[in-house]
Amino acid sequence: MRTFIAVDVNQEIREIATDVIDRLVGLGFKAAWTKPENLHLTLFFLGEMDEKAVESMALSLNKRLQGFPSFSTNLVDFGYFKFKQSPRVLFLKLEPTKSLQRMYLEMKSELTKCKVKYDDQGNFVPHVTLGRVKEYPNNWEELVKEIQVPKVSLVIDGVTIYSSTLTPQGPIYKWMYKLKFEGGLVRNAR
């Protein structure tokens, strides 16, 4: 099953994301937009894994993160990744706080120790993907400069391991494990 590890976002960020997507659509962007219920901060995309490997990884990560102090980060900006002058991914940017970076590096170290392969793009840019661009207006860079987002806090007290099933209507995410810093491991009883 396709697997990834993420931080769930709060309702306030979901509402801001919906407003920003509406603005982008109004500006002429066409994209595979992320559904509000699917919004998250991806930490690691792991690709195909079998259930036993996911369970083993969840147990190891849970042990590593047990007692990690809860912390918060802030939604700080709208951003994009581009390829050859074209926008590819539109997102809401989160502040890369020291605690967020430390949690990410702890998890990265544990995944490496457990020999779990993950998609490593190099720099960790904490963001919530709004959409993958299909079409965009000619003056897109000028237009997106006008997009402002309010500074909103996101409390992080754990991470979630998801399975992702691709369908013609978009991906379906199903949580498998929630790793709470202070509450331990919760398994989805599917």
LOGU-616761 format. One record per atom (N, C-alpha, C): atom name; z, x, y; residue in one letter; residue number from 1. Coordinates in Angstrom, 2 decimals. Example, Ala and Ser with C-alpha at 12.3 -4.5 7.8 and 13.67 -1.06 7.14 Angstrom:
BEGIN
atom up east north res n
N 7.80 13.19 -5.69 A 1 $
CA 7.80 12.30 -4.50 A 1 $
C 7.80 13.20 -3.30 A 1 $
N 7.08 12.85 -2.25 S 2 $
CA 7.14 13.67 -1.06 S 2 $
C 7.87 12.90 0.03 S 2 $
REM end
This chain:
BEGIN
atom up east north res n
N 0.00 0.84 -1.18 M 1 $
CA 0.00 0.00 0.00 M 1 $
C 0.00 0.88 1.24 M 1 $
N -0.71 0.42 2.30 R 2 $
CA -0.72 1.15 3.58 R 2 $
C 0.66 1.01 4.19 R 2 $
N 1.22 2.14 4.61 T 3 $
CA 2.60 2.15 5.05 T 3 $
C 2.75 2.88 6.38 T 3 $
N 3.65 2.38 7.22 F 4 $
CA 3.98 3.11 8.44 F 4 $
C 5.44 2.87 8.81 F 4 $
N 5.96 3.75 9.66 I 5 $
CA 7.35 3.65 10.14 I 5 $
C 7.29 3.40 11.64 I 5 $
N 8.08 2.43 12.10 A 6 $
CA 8.01 2.03 13.51 A 6 $
C 9.37 1.63 14.05 A 6 $
N 9.41 1.51 15.38 V 7 $
CA 10.55 0.92 16.08 V 7 $
C 10.07 -0.44 16.56 V 7 $
N 10.84 -1.47 16.26 D 8 $
CA 10.49 -2.82 16.73 D 8 $
C 10.77 -2.92 18.23 D 8 $
N 9.95 -3.68 18.93 V 9 $
CA 10.15 -3.86 20.37 V 9 $
C 10.84 -5.21 20.63 V 9 $
N 11.40 -5.36 21.81 N 10 $
CA 12.11 -6.59 22.15 N 10 $
C 11.16 -7.64 22.74 N 10 $
N 11.70 -8.84 22.94 Q 11 $
CA 10.90 -9.96 23.43 Q 11 $
C 10.35 -9.69 24.83 Q 11 $
N 11.14 -9.02 25.66 E 12 $
CA 10.70 -8.73 27.03 E 12 $
C 9.43 -7.86 27.02 E 12 $
N 9.41 -6.86 26.15 I 13 $
CA 8.22 -6.00 26.05 I 13 $
C 7.04 -6.79 25.50 I 13 $
N 7.29 -7.68 24.54 R 14 $
CA 6.21 -8.53 24.00 R 14 $
C 5.58 -9.38 25.11 R 14 $
N 6.42 -9.93 25.98 E 15 $
CA 5.91 -10.77 27.08 E 15 $
C 5.12 -9.94 28.09 E 15 $
N 5.60 -8.75 28.40 I 16 $
CA 4.86 -7.86 29.32 I 16 $
C 3.52 -7.50 28.70 I 16 $
N 3.53 -7.17 27.40 A 17 $
CA 2.29 -6.81 26.71 A 17 $
C 1.28 -7.96 26.77 A 17 $
N 1.75 -9.18 26.53 T 18 $
CA 0.87 -10.35 26.58 T 18 $
C 0.26 -10.50 27.97 T 18 $
N 1.08 -10.32 29.02 D 19 $
CA 0.58 -10.41 30.39 D 19 $
C -0.46 -9.34 30.68 D 19 $
N -0.20 -8.11 30.24 V 20 $
CA -1.14 -7.01 30.49 V 20 $
C -2.45 -7.26 29.73 V 20 $
N -2.36 -7.72 28.49 I 21 $
CA -3.58 -8.03 27.72 I 21 $
C -4.39 -9.10 28.44 I 21 $
N -3.73 -10.14 28.94 D 22 $
CA -4.43 -11.20 29.68 D 22 $
C -5.16 -10.62 30.90 D 22 $
N -4.51 -9.71 31.61 R 23 $
CA -5.14 -9.06 32.78 R 23 $
C -6.35 -8.24 32.35 R 23 $
N -6.21 -7.49 31.26 L 24 $
CA -7.31 -6.65 30.78 L 24 $
C -8.51 -7.50 30.37 L 24 $
N -8.25 -8.60 29.70 V 25 $
CA -9.32 -9.52 29.31 V 25 $
C -10.00 -10.04 30.58 V 25 $
N -9.20 -10.40 31.58 G 26 $
CA -9.75 -10.88 32.85 G 26 $
C -10.58 -9.83 33.58 G 26 $
N -10.28 -8.55 33.34 L 27 $
CA -11.03 -7.45 33.95 L 27 $
C -12.32 -7.13 33.18 L 27 $
N -12.51 -7.75 32.02 G 28 $
CA -13.74 -7.54 31.26 G 28 $
C -13.61 -6.66 30.03 G 28 $
N -12.38 -6.31 29.64 F 29 $
CA -12.19 -5.51 28.42 F 29 $
C -12.29 -6.40 27.20 F 29 $
N -12.97 -5.91 26.18 K 30 $
CA -13.00 -6.59 24.88 K 30 $
C -12.43 -5.59 23.89 K 30 $
N -11.49 -6.06 23.06 A 31 $
CA -10.80 -5.16 22.15 A 31 $
C -10.27 -5.93 20.95 A 31 $
N -9.87 -5.18 19.94 A 32 $
CA -9.11 -5.77 18.84 A 32 $
C -7.67 -5.74 19.35 A 32 $
N -7.24 -6.86 19.95 W 33 $
CA -5.93 -6.94 20.59 W 33 $
C -4.83 -7.08 19.55 W 33 $
N -3.71 -6.46 19.82 T 34 $
CA -2.55 -6.56 18.94 T 34 $
C -1.85 -7.89 19.19 T 34 $
N -1.57 -8.62 18.11 K 35 $
CA -0.84 -9.88 18.24 K 35 $
C 0.59 -9.58 18.67 K 35 $
N 1.18 -10.44 19.51 P 36 $
CA 2.54 -10.18 20.00 P 36 $
C 3.55 -9.87 18.90 P 36 $
N 3.46 -10.59 17.79 E 37 $
CA 4.43 -10.36 16.70 E 37 $
C 4.22 -9.02 16.00 E 37 $
N 3.07 -8.39 16.21 N 38 $
CA 2.77 -7.10 15.57 N 38 $
C 3.05 -5.89 16.48 N 38 $
N 3.48 -6.13 17.71 L 39 $
CA 3.72 -5.02 18.63 L 39 $
C 4.89 -4.17 18.15 L 39 $
N 4.73 -2.86 18.24 H 40 $
CA 5.76 -1.92 17.80 H 40 $
C 5.46 -0.53 18.34 H 40 $
N 6.42 0.36 18.23 L 41 $
CA 6.24 1.77 18.55 L 41 $
C 6.07 2.50 17.22 L 41 $
N 4.85 2.94 16.91 T 42 $
CA 4.62 3.66 15.66 T 42 $
C 5.21 5.06 15.75 T 42 $
N 5.97 5.42 14.73 L 43 $
CA 6.52 6.78 14.64 L 43 $
C 5.65 7.62 13.70 L 43 $
N 5.37 7.06 12.52 F 44 $
CA 4.57 7.78 11.53 F 44 $
C 3.67 6.80 10.78 F 44 $
N 2.38 7.13 10.71 F 45 $
CA 1.47 6.38 9.84 F 45 $
C 1.35 7.19 8.56 F 45 $
N 1.69 6.58 7.42 L 46 $
CA 1.79 7.30 6.15 L 46 $
C 0.62 7.05 5.23 L 46 $
N -0.22 6.06 5.52 G 47 $
CA -1.35 5.77 4.65 G 47 $
C -0.89 5.10 3.36 G 47 $
N -1.68 5.30 2.32 E 48 $
CA -1.40 4.65 1.04 E 48 $
C -0.22 5.31 0.32 E 48 $
N 0.74 4.49 -0.08 M 49 $
CA 1.90 4.96 -0.85 M 49 $
C 2.23 3.90 -1.90 M 49 $
N 2.75 4.35 -3.04 D 50 $
CA 3.18 3.35 -4.02 D 50 $
C 4.63 2.95 -3.71 D 50 $
N 5.04 1.84 -4.28 E 51 $
CA 6.34 1.25 -3.96 E 51 $
C 7.51 2.18 -4.26 E 51 $
N 7.44 2.89 -5.38 K 52 $
CA 8.52 3.82 -5.75 K 52 $
C 8.67 4.93 -4.72 K 52 $
N 7.54 5.47 -4.26 A 53 $
CA 7.57 6.54 -3.26 A 53 $
C 8.14 6.03 -1.94 A 53 $
N 7.80 4.80 -1.57 V 54 $
CA 8.33 4.21 -0.34 V 54 $
C 9.84 4.05 -0.45 V 54 $
N 10.29 3.56 -1.60 E 55 $
CA 11.74 3.38 -1.80 E 55 $
C 12.49 4.72 -1.73 E 55 $
N 11.96 5.72 -2.38 S 56 $
CA 12.57 7.04 -2.36 S 56 $
C 12.64 7.60 -0.93 S 56 $
N 11.54 7.44 -0.19 M 57 $
CA 11.49 7.90 1.19 M 57 $
C 12.50 7.14 2.04 M 57 $
N 12.59 5.82 1.86 A 58 $
CA 13.53 4.99 2.63 A 58 $
C 14.96 5.46 2.40 A 58 $
N 15.31 5.75 1.15 L 59 $
CA 16.67 6.22 0.84 L 59 $
C 16.96 7.56 1.51 L 59 $
N 15.99 8.48 1.47 S 60 $
CA 16.16 9.80 2.10 S 60 $
C 16.29 9.69 3.62 S 60 $
N 15.41 8.91 4.22 L 61 $
CA 15.46 8.74 5.68 L 61 $
C 16.75 8.05 6.10 L 61 $
N 17.18 7.07 5.32 N 62 $
CA 18.41 6.36 5.65 N 62 $
C 19.59 7.32 5.66 N 62 $
N 19.64 8.20 4.67 K 63 $
CA 20.72 9.19 4.60 K 63 $
C 20.67 10.13 5.80 K 63 $
N 19.47 10.54 6.17 R 64 $
CA 19.29 11.47 7.29 R 64 $
C 19.67 10.84 8.63 R 64 $
N 19.37 9.54 8.80 L 65 $
CA 19.60 8.86 10.08 L 65 $
C 20.97 8.20 10.18 L 65 $
N 21.71 8.15 9.06 Q 66 $
CA 23.02 7.51 9.07 Q 66 $
C 23.91 8.15 10.12 Q 66 $
N 24.43 7.33 11.03 G 67 $
CA 25.32 7.84 12.07 G 67 $
C 24.61 8.37 13.30 G 67 $
N 23.26 8.36 13.31 F 68 $
CA 22.52 8.77 14.51 F 68 $
C 22.92 7.80 15.61 F 68 $
N 23.27 8.29 16.80 P 69 $
CA 23.72 7.36 17.83 P 69 $
C 22.59 6.48 18.37 P 69 $
N 22.89 5.19 18.56 S 70 $
CA 21.93 4.29 19.19 S 70 $
C 21.64 4.81 20.59 S 70 $
N 20.45 4.54 21.08 F 71 $
CA 20.06 5.02 22.40 F 71 $
C 19.04 4.06 22.98 F 71 $
N 18.66 4.29 24.22 S 72 $
CA 17.62 3.45 24.80 S 72 $
C 16.57 4.33 25.46 S 72 $
N 15.40 3.74 25.57 T 73 $
CA 14.30 4.35 26.30 T 73 $
C 13.75 3.26 27.21 T 73 $
N 12.84 3.62 28.08 N 74 $
CA 12.30 2.64 29.01 N 74 $
C 10.79 2.52 28.89 N 74 $
N 10.33 1.30 29.06 L 75 $
CA 8.90 1.06 29.24 L 75 $
C 8.60 1.57 30.64 L 75 $
N 7.64 2.49 30.79 V 76 $
CA 7.44 3.12 32.09 V 76 $
C 6.04 2.98 32.69 V 76 $
N 5.02 2.68 31.87 D 77 $
CA 3.68 2.69 32.44 D 77 $
C 2.68 2.05 31.48 D 77 $
N 1.49 1.82 32.00 F 78 $
CA 0.33 1.44 31.20 F 78 $
C -0.47 2.73 30.99 F 78 $
N -1.08 2.89 29.83 G 79 $
CA -1.86 4.10 29.60 G 79 $
C -3.01 3.84 28.64 G 79 $
N -3.76 4.90 28.38 Y 80 $
CA -4.90 4.79 27.46 Y 80 $
C -5.20 6.17 26.87 Y 80 $
N -5.79 6.13 25.69 F 81 $
CA -6.36 7.33 25.08 F 81 $
C -7.87 7.15 25.21 F 81 $
N -8.56 8.23 25.57 K 82 $
CA -10.02 8.09 25.66 K 82 $
C -10.70 9.16 24.81 K 82 $
N -11.95 8.87 24.52 F 83 $
CA -12.79 9.77 23.74 F 83 $
C -14.13 9.84 24.44 F 83 $
N -14.56 11.03 24.84 K 84 $
CA -15.83 11.22 25.55 K 84 $
C -15.98 10.25 26.72 K 84 $
N -15.01 10.22 27.58 Q 85 $
CA -15.00 9.40 28.80 Q 85 $
C -14.91 7.89 28.57 Q 85 $
N -14.76 7.47 27.32 S 86 $
CA -14.63 6.04 27.02 S 86 $
C -13.21 5.73 26.58 S 86 $
N -12.66 4.60 27.03 P 87 $
CA -11.33 4.22 26.56 P 87 $
C -11.39 3.80 25.10 P 87 $
N -10.45 4.27 24.31 R 88 $
CA -10.41 3.90 22.89 R 88 $
C -9.22 3.02 22.57 R 88 $
N -8.04 3.41 23.10 V 89 $
CA -6.80 2.67 22.83 V 89 $
C -6.10 2.41 24.15 V 89 $
N -5.70 1.17 24.38 L 90 $
CA -4.94 0.79 25.57 L 90 $
C -3.50 0.54 25.13 L 90 $
N -2.53 1.01 25.92 F 91 $
CA -1.14 0.91 25.46 F 91 $
C -0.14 0.82 26.60 F 91 $
N 1.09 0.45 26.23 L 92 $
CA 2.24 0.53 27.13 L 92 $
C 2.98 1.81 26.76 L 92 $
N 3.28 2.60 27.76 K 93 $
CA 3.91 3.90 27.53 K 93 $
C 5.43 3.79 27.64 K 93 $
N 6.11 4.43 26.68 L 94 $
CA 7.56 4.49 26.68 L 94 $
C 8.00 5.90 27.08 L 94 $
N 9.15 5.98 27.73 E 95 $
CA 9.68 7.27 28.16 E 95 $
C 10.06 8.12 26.95 E 95 $
N 9.56 9.37 26.88 P 96 $
CA 9.89 10.24 25.74 P 96 $
C 11.26 10.91 25.92 P 96 $
N 12.31 10.10 25.83 T 97 $
CA 13.66 10.63 26.06 T 97 $
C 14.03 11.69 25.02 T 97 $
N 15.07 12.47 25.34 K 98 $
CA 15.53 13.51 24.40 K 98 $
C 15.99 12.89 23.09 K 98 $
N 16.67 11.76 23.16 S 99 $
CA 17.15 11.09 21.93 S 99 $
C 15.99 10.61 21.07 S 99 $
N 14.96 10.06 21.71 L 100 $
CA 13.78 9.59 20.97 L 100 $
C 13.08 10.77 20.31 L 100 $
N 12.91 11.85 21.05 Q 101 $
CA 12.28 13.06 20.50 Q 101 $
C 13.11 13.61 19.34 Q 101 $
N 14.42 13.65 19.51 R 102 $
CA 15.30 14.18 18.46 R 102 $
C 15.21 13.33 17.18 R 102 $
N 15.23 12.00 17.35 M 103 $
CA 15.12 11.11 16.19 M 103 $
C 13.79 11.36 15.48 M 103 $
N 12.71 11.45 16.26 Y 104 $
CA 11.38 11.69 15.70 Y 104 $
C 11.36 13.00 14.91 Y 104 $
N 11.91 14.07 15.48 L 105 $
CA 11.91 15.38 14.80 L 105 $
C 12.79 15.37 13.55 L 105 $
N 13.91 14.66 13.59 E 106 $
CA 14.76 14.52 12.39 E 106 $
C 13.97 13.84 11.27 E 106 $
N 13.28 12.78 11.62 M 107 $
CA 12.50 12.05 10.63 M 107 $
C 11.34 12.90 10.12 M 107 $
N 10.67 13.60 11.01 K 108 $
CA 9.55 14.46 10.63 K 108 $
C 10.02 15.53 9.63 K 108 $
N 11.16 16.11 9.92 S 109 $
CA 11.74 17.12 9.04 S 109 $
C 12.05 16.54 7.65 S 109 $
N 12.61 15.34 7.63 E 110 $
CA 12.95 14.71 6.35 E 110 $
C 11.69 14.33 5.56 E 110 $
N 10.67 13.83 6.25 L 111 $
CA 9.41 13.49 5.57 L 111 $
C 8.77 14.74 4.96 L 111 $
N 8.81 15.84 5.70 T 112 $
CA 8.26 17.11 5.21 T 112 $
C 9.05 17.58 3.99 T 112 $
N 10.38 17.50 4.09 K 113 $
CA 11.25 17.90 2.98 K 113 $
C 10.96 17.08 1.72 K 113 $
N 10.67 15.79 1.92 C 114 $
CA 10.38 14.88 0.79 C 114 $
C 8.92 14.93 0.35 C 114 $
N 8.13 15.80 1.01 K 115 $
CA 6.70 15.96 0.70 K 115 $
C 5.91 14.66 0.90 K 115 $
N 6.30 13.90 1.93 V 116 $
CA 5.58 12.68 2.29 V 116 $
C 4.54 13.06 3.33 V 116 $
N 3.29 12.75 3.05 K 117 $
CA 2.22 13.06 4.00 K 117 $
C 2.16 11.99 5.08 K 117 $
N 1.91 12.42 6.30 Y 118 $
CA 1.79 11.49 7.41 Y 118 $
C 0.70 11.97 8.35 Y 118 $
N 0.16 11.04 9.11 D 119 $
CA -0.90 11.33 10.07 D 119 $
C -0.26 12.00 11.27 D 119 $
N -0.50 13.29 11.45 D 120 $
CA 0.11 14.04 12.53 D 120 $
C -0.94 14.36 13.58 D 120 $
N -0.82 13.68 14.73 Q 121 $
CA -1.79 13.88 15.82 Q 121 $
C -1.38 15.02 16.75 Q 121 $
N -0.31 15.75 16.39 G 122 $
CA 0.16 16.82 17.26 G 122 $
C 1.27 16.32 18.15 G 122 $
N 0.98 16.03 19.40 N 123 $
CA 1.99 15.56 20.34 N 123 $
C 2.40 14.12 20.05 N 123 $
N 3.70 13.88 20.05 F 124 $
CA 4.22 12.53 19.89 F 124 $
C 4.24 11.87 21.25 F 124 $
N 3.39 10.85 21.45 V 125 $
CA 3.33 10.10 22.70 V 125 $
C 3.86 8.70 22.40 V 125 $
N 5.11 8.42 22.76 P 126 $
CA 5.67 7.10 22.43 P 126 $
C 4.97 5.98 23.20 P 126 $
N 4.36 5.08 22.44 H 127 $
CA 3.60 4.00 23.07 H 127 $
C 3.52 2.78 22.15 H 127 $
N 3.21 1.66 22.77 V 128 $
CA 3.01 0.39 22.07 V 128 $
C 1.54 0.03 22.26 V 128 $
N 0.77 0.06 21.17 T 129 $
CA -0.67 -0.20 21.25 T 129 $
C -0.94 -1.67 21.59 T 129 $
N -1.75 -1.86 22.64 L 130 $
CA -2.16 -3.22 23.03 L 130 $
C -3.48 -3.61 22.36 L 130 $
N -4.39 -2.64 22.23 G 131 $
CA -5.67 -2.95 21.62 G 131 $
C -6.56 -1.73 21.47 G 131 $
N -7.50 -1.86 20.54 R 132 $
CA -8.52 -0.84 20.31 R 132 $
C -9.81 -1.36 20.94 R 132 $
N -10.30 -0.61 21.91 V 133 $
CA -11.39 -1.07 22.78 V 133 $
C -12.74 -1.15 22.05 V 133 $
N -13.44 -2.26 22.29 K 134 $
CA -14.80 -2.43 21.77 K 134 $
C -15.81 -2.37 22.91 K 134 $
N -15.51 -3.06 24.02 E 135 $
CA -16.37 -3.04 25.21 E 135 $
C -15.48 -2.95 26.43 E 135 $
N -16.03 -2.35 27.50 Y 136 $
CA -15.24 -2.18 28.72 Y 136 $
C -16.16 -2.16 29.93 Y 136 $
N -15.61 -2.52 31.11 P 137 $
CA -16.43 -2.52 32.33 P 137 $
C -16.76 -1.09 32.77 P 137 $
N -17.87 -0.93 33.49 N 138 $
CA -18.31 0.40 33.94 N 138 $
C -17.25 1.12 34.76 N 138 $
N -16.58 0.41 35.64 N 139 $
CA -15.59 1.04 36.52 N 139 $
C -14.17 0.90 35.95 N 139 $
N -14.04 1.01 34.64 W 140 $
CA -12.77 0.73 33.97 W 140 $
C -11.62 1.58 34.47 W 140 $
N -11.86 2.88 34.75 E 141 $
CA -10.76 3.74 35.18 E 141 $
C -10.18 3.28 36.52 E 141 $
N -11.03 2.82 37.42 E 142 $
CA -10.55 2.30 38.70 E 142 $
C -9.74 1.01 38.48 E 142 $
N -10.25 0.15 37.60 L 143 $
CA -9.59 -1.13 37.36 L 143 $
C -8.19 -0.97 36.77 L 143 $
N -8.03 -0.06 35.81 V 144 $
CA -6.73 0.06 35.15 V 144 $
C -5.68 0.74 36.03 V 144 $
N -6.10 1.40 37.09 K 145 $
CA -5.13 1.99 38.03 K 145 $
C -4.27 0.92 38.69 K 145 $
N -4.81 -0.29 38.73 E 146 $
CA -4.09 -1.40 39.38 E 146 $
C -3.02 -2.01 38.47 E 146 $
N -3.01 -1.65 37.20 I 147 $
CA -2.07 -2.28 36.27 I 147 $
C -0.71 -1.60 36.38 I 147 $
N 0.26 -2.39 36.79 Q 148 $
CA 1.64 -1.92 36.92 Q 148 $
C 2.48 -2.67 35.89 Q 148 $
N 3.46 -1.97 35.32 V 149 $
CA 4.39 -2.64 34.40 V 149 $
C 5.81 -2.43 34.90 V 149 $
N 6.66 -3.44 34.72 P 150 $
CA 8.05 -3.27 35.15 P 150 $
C 8.78 -2.31 34.22 P 150 $
N 9.77 -1.63 34.75 K 151 $
CA 10.58 -0.73 33.94 K 151 $
C 11.57 -1.58 33.15 K 151 $
N 11.42 -1.56 31.84 V 152 $
CA 12.24 -2.37 30.96 V 152 $
C 12.87 -1.46 29.91 V 152 $
N 14.12 -1.72 29.60 S 153 $
CA 14.84 -0.90 28.63 S 153 $
C 14.63 -1.42 27.20 S 153 $
N 14.54 -0.48 26.26 L 154 $
CA 14.44 -0.81 24.84 L 154 $
C 15.55 -0.05 24.11 L 154 $
N 16.47 -0.80 23.52 V 155 $
CA 17.56 -0.19 22.74 V 155 $
C 17.03 0.11 21.34 V 155 $
N 17.27 1.33 20.89 I 156 $
CA 16.83 1.75 19.55 I 156 $
C 18.06 2.06 18.71 I 156 $
N 18.25 1.24 17.67 D 157 $
CA 19.41 1.43 16.80 D 157 $
C 19.00 1.56 15.34 D 157 $
N 17.70 1.82 15.12 G 158 $
CA 17.20 1.99 13.78 G 158 $
C 15.67 1.97 13.78 G 158 $
N 15.11 2.09 12.58 V 159 $
CA 13.66 2.07 12.42 V 159 $
C 13.30 1.13 11.26 V 159 $
N 12.03 0.75 11.20 T 160 $
CA 11.57 -0.17 10.16 T 160 $
C 10.38 0.44 9.44 T 160 $
N 10.37 0.30 8.12 I 161 $
CA 9.23 0.74 7.30 I 161 $
C 8.42 -0.52 6.97 I 161 $
N 7.13 -0.47 7.32 Y 162 $
CA 6.23 -1.61 7.13 Y 162 $
C 5.13 -1.31 6.14 Y 162 $
N 4.65 -2.39 5.49 S 163 $
CA 3.38 -2.32 4.77 S 163 $
C 2.36 -3.01 5.68 S 163 $
N 1.12 -2.59 5.59 S 164 $
CA 0.06 -3.15 6.41 S 164 $
C -1.11 -3.53 5.52 S 164 $
N -1.48 -4.81 5.56 T 165 $
CA -2.63 -5.29 4.80 T 165 $
C -3.73 -5.63 5.79 T 165 $
N -4.89 -5.00 5.64 L 166 $
CA -6.00 -5.27 6.55 L 166 $
C -6.75 -6.52 6.10 L 166 $
N -7.01 -7.41 7.07 T 167 $
CA -7.78 -8.63 6.79 T 167 $
C -8.82 -8.77 7.90 T 167 $
N -9.85 -9.60 7.69 P 168 $
CA -10.84 -9.82 8.75 P 168 $
C -10.22 -10.40 10.03 P 168 $
N -9.08 -11.08 9.91 Q 169 $
CA -8.40 -11.65 11.08 Q 169 $
C -7.44 -10.66 11.74 Q 169 $
N -7.38 -9.45 11.23 G 170 $
CA -6.47 -8.43 11.76 G 170 $
C -5.43 -8.06 10.72 G 170 $
N -4.65 -7.01 11.00 P 171 $
CA -3.67 -6.56 10.01 P 171 $
C -2.49 -7.53 9.88 P 171 $
N -1.94 -7.56 8.68 I 172 $
CA -0.71 -8.33 8.44 I 172 $
C 0.37 -7.30 8.11 I 172 $
N 1.42 -7.28 8.93 Y 173 $
CA 2.52 -6.35 8.74 Y 173 $
C 3.68 -7.08 8.09 Y 173 $
N 4.28 -6.39 7.12 K 174 $
CA 5.43 -6.97 6.43 K 174 $
C 6.49 -5.89 6.35 K 174 $
N 7.68 -6.16 6.87 W 175 $
CA 8.70 -5.12 6.78 W 175 $
C 9.23 -5.01 5.36 W 175 $
N 9.42 -3.77 4.94 M 176 $
CA 9.96 -3.50 3.60 M 176 $
C 11.40 -3.04 3.67 M 176 $
N 11.70 -2.15 4.64 Y 177 $
CA 13.05 -1.61 4.80 Y 177 $
C 13.38 -1.51 6.28 Y 177 $
N 14.62 -1.83 6.61 K 178 $
CA 15.16 -1.58 7.94 K 178 $
C 16.27 -0.55 7.77 K 178 $
N 16.16 0.54 8.52 L 179 $
CA 17.14 1.62 8.46 L 179 $
C 17.93 1.56 9.75 L 179 $
N 19.15 1.05 9.67 K 180 $
CA 20.02 0.92 10.85 K 180 $
C 20.92 2.15 10.92 K 180 $
N 20.99 2.76 12.11 F 181 $
CA 21.80 3.97 12.26 F 181 $
C 23.25 3.74 11.85 F 181 $
N 23.78 2.58 12.21 E 182 $
CA 25.19 2.29 11.91 E 182 $
C 25.38 1.28 10.76 E 182 $
N 24.28 0.66 10.33 G 183 $
CA 24.44 -0.41 9.34 G 183 $
C 23.81 -0.14 7.99 G 183 $
N 23.20 1.03 7.82 G 184 $
CA 22.62 1.36 6.53 G 184 $
C 21.25 0.75 6.30 G 184 $
N 20.89 0.68 5.05 L 185 $
CA 19.56 0.28 4.61 L 185 $
C 19.54 -1.21 4.24 L 185 $
N 18.54 -1.92 4.79 V 186 $
CA 18.35 -3.33 4.42 V 186 $
C 16.96 -3.42 3.79 V 186 $
N 16.91 -3.99 2.60 R 187 $
CA 15.66 -4.13 1.86 R 187 $
C 15.17 -5.57 1.98 R 187 $
N 13.88 -5.75 2.20 N 188 $
CA 13.29 -7.08 2.28 N 188 $
C 13.22 -7.64 0.85 N 188 $
N 13.77 -8.82 0.67 A 189 $
CA 13.83 -9.41 -0.67 A 189 $
C 12.57 -10.15 -1.06 A 189 $
N 11.46 -9.85 -0.45 R 190 $
CA 10.15 -10.46 -0.72 R 190 $
C 10.19 -11.45 -1.85 R 190 $
REM end
